Amino acid sequence: MPPVDILSEIVRADDRVALVFADGRTLSYADLDARTLRFAERLGQGKKRLIAISAETSEHMIVAYLGALRAGHAVAMLPPCDDRLWRDFLAAFRPDFTFRPADGRWRLIDESRPGGSRQQLHPDLALVLMTSGSSGTAKAVRLSYANLDANARSIADYLDLSSADRAALVLPLHYSYGLSVLHSHLVAGGSIFLPGVSVMSDDFARVIGESGCTNFSGVPYSYELMENTGFRATELKALRFMTVAGGRLAPELIRRYRDYMRAGGGRFFVMYGQTEAAARIAFVPPESLSDHEERIGIAIPGGSLSLADDEGNPVDRPGAAGELVYSGPNVMMGYGADRADLARSAEIEALHTGDIAVRDHEGFFRIVGRKSRFAKVAGLRIGFDIMEQVLAEAGIAAAVVGDDEGLQAYVTDVDVADQARRILAKASHLPANLICVSEQTNLPRLASGKIDYDSLEKKMLKTREKGRQAAVSVLEAYARVFYPLSVGRNDSFVSLGGDSLRFLQLTMEFGRLGVDLPEGWAHARIAELDNCRQVTRSRLADVRALPTDLVLRAIAILLVVVHHEMVWPIPGGSGVMLLLVGFSLARFQSAHFLAGRFRQALRPAINVLIPYFFIVAAYALVWRAVPWASITLTGNFGYADPERHEMVPYLYWFIEAYAQTLLVFALIFAIPAVRKLARARPFAFSLGLLGLAVAARFSLPPIFDIGKRQIFTIYWGFHLAIFGWCAGLADRAARRMVLTALAAAVLGYLAFWETVWIGTTVKYLTIFAALLALLYLPRIPLPVWLGRFVTLIAVSAFPIYLLHRFVPELLMTPAAGALPVSVFHLLAIAGGLALGIIANKTVAEFRNLLGGMAIGENTGVPQPALLLQRPFVMRRNR
């Protein structure tokens, strides 16, 4: 009988593949059985021994690890390149054997000395892993055979692993998460692929695809690196799930990989774990992931999670914070500091994780803070105390603090700052940009003489925020525009549910900041936008390129205002606005529609409908009648009459058409099969929608003949929104050419063959020109002074649309007969624009005030009580 269940499939010694290597070689379970047995024989099966293995992911190391377990010995898995840790471990734990590369080959070295005696090991002890522990200092975690078995079985259970599964192993095997991937697949009879390339490689996706991997497990840093390689652009048909653990993955990346897996019929698991519980202890069922990316989930099968206050009393109230406590058969035997500790029996029944969490009403847990002196930075758990020890060994007096954003060391001698940073980078394995070193001549002390770490943490946060004032202007702009939503540096315009109105507001903010934005900025993290080149201009003659849709929005609203006042034959403004509705939906809401996230997809309607309903309410008060057609947003179907106060004036038909357009999109994508088809072939699917919309445009008017009011209905203009939607997805030259040909045919027919009067020709030619601009002219260069005016008009387009008719019909009524007609028209046009701009500025100032308050709240140093009651918003996001 093997000592652990994870070996049970190996001893069956059949021909199933167990290990797959980058060069195409494989190792079957029969091969693994024979080789682990030979290694076990080399160690002997008498007295229990401790074998320290260099966890350099390789065939030799895996065979040695499994062979040592098979012989009933205890194994210590140590990082291969950390000489200091090896030195300390050898001195404290005195292993009987070491197995690591030397002189180009793997060597098993007997570390026993003649006449020397070693402390007997506990018979249940299976694995020793090094961790920072709850205090931040380096400790050894003692794990039993039962711990390993329980965790492997539980993971295999909730991931539904079988012999058909193959994992891409990129995690180090001195890391409990990496070992749990190995254990869970072996216990299920699956296989492990060692890719031989980093996740940073452009070939990584192709390599794991060709190897037939069904799953991938990584830490947050793995996913951040894969984003730089275009991993999600590769279709991996065999991949059925991905997992992330080892720290907090940005909500935006969770959504991206969740949607990526869903598009292929797969699943994305967010998990939480600790070395002290043989790795993973909680997970979020993928179907419960939507809109709750901050959750760590529920306990794994066989375990339980609870919360406790500082006195150890249970915390049961939903939303109340407490220390997260885990109980289960995978909880470690205990910590160890030297060889004598390895003889002790199990001492821990429940694991106090040191993380502060809350439980929501659905029973899911969420981490809101940390209780002890360590942090997970870039997926690595860094103990601050041991970092101080490393510096002290180099003769550097320092105090180290930090959080998930990085380490901060305070040294008493500024001349050693550079040296300290190099030492910390080497000891922590963090990139230097996540480490800061500052001078603090006299480290603050408590009355007890201990270093006052709280004051240093506050100083770190204050210094960090002050240093960011110039650099985080982009973040501030986002926080103001998206208030009251919480905004973090890992968010993007799309992930926050941005829409065309917020797009315009942000564009104006960026213009004030002098920030040039790259193509595709709406999908980029705010942290990435901070690196965009900031430009300054001193001459009014300088030229700046504005997004084409912004310029078109300004032109469209000017056409609408002029047309309403002058009744010139230029009615193309509203058609261009419909085109821009579809274009904005494709750019900013398509991901939400395709994923079935209708709350986010329909959120932009709030910004439009709230002020509209205020106006409807004002009309109702003045008329003392309820305009039900306008309240139900159906007045554009021609069954109601403004003269009888059944609806507000027809000039608001566009609001109704806009709301109905969103509703039609929601109904289309409410069908799962439709979403799946759209995700598979988004542009081809959109062309199909265009065909249906064009068919409705020509077939429905004769069926529902409502005379001249026909032009206000949704089926009369819906095809324009779909043309805009297709333009937003036409990211290749061939797609743009196809859409151009279709638009020339449809809009050309409407312009020249279905012409009612010259205005119709002008209208559709204007719309066609706007569509061509969207397709082939991403930016339009304008002089800075003109660009500012255009941006101002575009940003104020919606309030201008709502309010411009109040100027001639209400405010200027007394002057109607006293002014020349041309002067009256010009003043009415200018007044309508000015009224909309003033209204927009008033709302913007109020929004900026609230947004500024939100920034102050989110970036300030929270009091301890508040820290336990709310999640980190901006401070913990990198």
C-alpha positions, 0 to 999 in steps of 0.5 A, a space after each residue: 500500500 502506498 503511504 499516500 493516495 496520490 501514489 495509488 494511480 502510479 502503482 497501477 503501472 499502466 500505459 497511461 501518460 503521466 508526464 509530457 515534456 516540451 521535446 515530445 517525450 512522455 513518461 507513462 504511469 508504468 515508467 513512473 512506477 518503476 523509476 520512483 520505486 528505484 529511487 525509493 530503494 536508494 533511500 531505503 525504507 527503514 528509519 524515516 528520513 528527511 530528504 531536502 530536494 531542490 524544486 527545480 521543475 524537471 523529470 528528475 525532481 518529480 521522480 525523486 519527490 514521488 520516490 521519497 514519499 513512496 518510501 515513507 520518508 518526509 520531503 522538504 521542497 526548497 527553492 532551487 536558487 535561494 542559497 541563503 534559505 538552503 544554508 539556514 535550512 541545512 543548519 536548522 533541520 539537518 536533512 538526512 539526504 539532499 537531492 539537487 543539481 551539482 556539476 551539471 547532473 542531479 546528485 543524491 547526497 547523504 548528509 549524515 555524519 559518522 557518529 551523529 544522531 538526528 531527531 526522529 521524525 513523526 511517522 505522519 510527517 510527509 512534506 515540509 514547505 517554507 513559508 512566511 507564516 502568520 508572523 512574517 518570519 520564515 517558518 516550516 509548515 509541517 504537512 502530513 500524508 493525510 493533509 496531502 491526500 485530502 487536499 488532492 482529492 478535494 481539488 480533483 472533486 470540485 474541478 471534476 478531474 479525470 484521467 483525460 485531463 492534462 495540466 500545464 505546469 508552470 508553477 514552481 514545485 516548492 510552492 504549495 499551489 504548484 504541488 497541488 496541481 501535481 497531486 490532484 492530477 496524479 490522484 485522478 490519473 491525469 497527466 502533467 505537461 512541462 512546457 519548457 517555455 515561460 508564460 511570457 513567451 509568445 509561443 506559450 499559448 501555441 505550445 500548451 495548445 499543441 500539447 493537448 492541455 485541458 487546464 492551466 493554473 497560474 498566479 495573478 502575475 502569470 495572467 498579467 504576463 500572458 496579457 502581454 503575449 496575446 494569450 486570449 487571441 489563441 483558440 485552445 479547443 482542448 482547454 476546459 478550465 483555468 484557475 488562479 490563486 496566490 493573490 488578488 487578480 484584478 477584476 478586469 482580468 478575471 472578467 476577461 479570462 472568465 469570458 474567454 473560457 466561456 466563449 469556448 465552453 470552458 470555466 474559470 476558477 478563482 481560488 484562495 489558499 495557504 501553504 498551511 492547508 496544503 494549498 487551496 482552501 476556497 474557490 468561487 464556482 464559475 457560475 457565481 463569478 459574475 459581478 463579484 470578482 472580489 470574492 474568494 468563494 466558499 470552502 473546498 469540499 470537506 472543509 469549512 470557513 468561518 470568521 472570528 473576532 480578536 477574542 476568538 468569538 464567532 462572527 456570524 453577521 453578514 457584512 461583519 469583518 473578522 479573521 478568516 478561519 479554515 477547518 478541514 482535513 488538509 490543515 497542517 500539523 503545525 509549524 517548525 523551526 528546527 529538526 526537533 519540531 519535526 517529531 511533534 504530532 499534529 497541533 492545529 485543528 483550525 487554521 487562523 489565516 491572518 486575513 480579514 474577511 467578510 461574508 456576504 448574504 449568499 455565503 461567499 467570503 471576501 478578503 478586506 485586509 491583512 492581520 499580520 506582517 506579510 503581503 502577497 506581491 506579484 503572487 509572492 508571499 513576502 514576510 517583512 520581518 525576514 526582509 529586515 533580517 536579510 538587510 541586517 545580515 548585510 549590516 543595514 539597519 532598516 524597517 520594512 513595511 508594505 502591502 500588495 502594491 510593493 515593499 517599502 524599506 526605511 533605512 537609517 543611512 541614505 548611502 546604503 539605499 541602492 544596496 538595500 534595494 538590490 538586496 531586497 530584490 534578490 531576497 524577495 524575487 520581486 522586480 525592483 520597480 515594486 521596491 522602494 527604499 527611503 531614508 529614516 534617520 531615527 526609526 519611530 519607536 513605541 513605548 516598549 522600544 519596538 519599531 512603530 510599524 503603524 506610523 511607517 505604514 501611514 507614512 508609506 501611504 501618504 508618501 505614495 499618494 503625494 508622489 502619485 499626484 501628477 502621475 495619477 491624474 488619469 485615475 482622478 479623471 476616471 474617479 470623477 467621471 465614474 462616481 459613485 463607482 469605485 475605481 482602481 488602477 486595474 480597471 479600464 473604461 470598458 470594465 467600469 461599464 463606460 458609455 458614450 457620454 462618459 467617453 466624451 467626459 473623459 476625452 475632455 478631462 484628458 484634453 485638459 491634462 494634455 494626455 495623448 491616448 493610444 489606440 484601444 485605450 478604452 480596454 487598457 488598464 488605468 495603470 497603463 494609461 498613466 504611462 501615456 506621453 503627456 504633451 504640452 502646447 504653447 501655440 494656438 496653431 498647434 494641431 491635435 488629433 481628436 477621435 472621429 466619433 467625438 468630432 461626428 457627435 459635435 457635427 451631428 448635434 450642430 446639424 440637429 440644432 440648426 435643422 430644428 431652428 432653420 428647417 433647412 434640408 439637412 436632417 442628417 444629424 439624428 441619423 448620425 447620432 443613431 449611427 454613433 449609438 451603435 458604434 458606442 455600443 460595439 466599442 463599450 458594451 459589446 463585451 457585456 452583451 456577449 457575456 449576458 451582463 445586461 445590468 452593465 450593458 444597460 447602465 448607460 441608459 440611466 444617464 440619458 433617461 433620468 434627465 429625460 424623465 425630469 423634463 417629462 415630469 415638468 411637462 406633466 406639471 405644466 399641462 396637469 396631464 400625464 404624457 403616458 406615451 413619453 413615460 412608456 418611451 413609445 411616443 415615437 410610434 405615432 399613436 399619441 399627440 403632443 397637442 393633446 398632451 399625450 406625449 412631450 414634443 416629437 423632438 424627443 423621439 430620439 430618446 425613445 429610439 435610443 431606449 428601444 435600441 438598447 432593449 432590442 439588443 438586450 432581447 437579442 442577446 438574452 438568448 444563450 445560443 445567440 450569445 454563443 454564436 455571436 462570440 464565435 463569429 462576432 462580425 459575421 453575426 453582426 452582418 446577419 443582424 444588419 440584414 434583419 434590420 434592413 429587412 425590417 426597414 423596408 418591410 414593416 413601414 407598409 405593414 404599420 403605416 403611420 404616415 409621416 410619423 413613420 420616420 420616428 419609429 425604431 424599425 425606420 432607423 434601427 439599421 443605422 444603429 446596426 451599421 454603427 455596431 458593425 463599424 465598431 467591430 470592423 477591425 480589419 481592412 476586409 471587414 471595412 470593405 464589406 461594410 462599405 459596400 453594403 452601406 453604399 448599396 443600402 444608403 445609396 438606395 435610400 438616398 437616390 431611389 427612395 427619395 422623398 425630397 432633397 433632404 432625404 438625399 442629403 440625410 443619407 449621404 451625410 450618414 454614409 460620409 459619417 460611416 466612412 469616417 468611422 471606418 477609415 479615419 480613426 482620428 481627425 487633426 484639428 487646431 487646438 483651439 478648434 479641437 477644444 470647441 468641438 470637444 466642448 460641443 460633443 461633451 455637451 451634446 446630450 444636454 444641448 439636445 434636451 434643452 436647446 428648444 427651450 431657448 426660442 420657445 420659452 426664453 426668447 418668446 418676448 423678443 420674437 417680434 422685436 428681432 429680425 428673423 435671421 438674428 432671432 435664429 442665430 441667437 436661438 441657435 447660439 442660446 441653445 448651445 450655450 444652455 446645454 453647455 452651461 447645464 453640462 458644466 453644472 452637472 460636471 462640477 457637481 460630479 467632480 466635487 463628488 468624485 473628488 470627495 471619493 478620491 479623498 476617501 479612497 486614498 486616505 489612510 483608513 482607520 483600523 475599524 473602517 479598514 475591517 469593514 470595507 474592501 480596499 478600493 484604490 490602495 490595493 490595486 496596482 
